[in-house]
C-alpha cells in the first residue's frame, strides 16, 4: 500500500501527456506487466492559500434564461440558427462566441468582486523521471479486453 506522498510521486511521474502520447503507440488488448520502476527527481508542494471563489459561467443556464425572455417563434428561430451554425465555418463560430463571451465576462466581473474567499491547497509541481530497473516482463494478450 502506498502512502499519500508515494501516490503523488507515482501520479506525477506518469503524466497525462505521457499517457496521451503512448495511447497512439500501443495495440489494443490486455497487458500483463511485472516490472520494477525507479522514479527519481523532485516534487514540491506550495503553501496552502486563500483565493476568491471562481465565478464560472453556466452557459446552459445563460442560454435557458435568454430563450425564456423571448416568444416561442423566436426561440425556434434561435434554436434553428444554432443547429445551422454547428455545421458552419469555425472562424464564424469563434467570432460570434467571442463577442458574446466578452459581454458576459464583463458582467461576471461585477459578481466576482463580491465572491467569498475560499481555502485552496498549495500547488504540486514535479520534475520526475521514471525508468525500468532490470528486466521487465510484459505479455500482450490482444484478444482480451
Helices and strands as residue ranges (DSSP letters): H 4-13, H 16-23, E 30-45, E 49-52, H 59-68, H 72-86, H 90-112, E 117-120, E 124-141
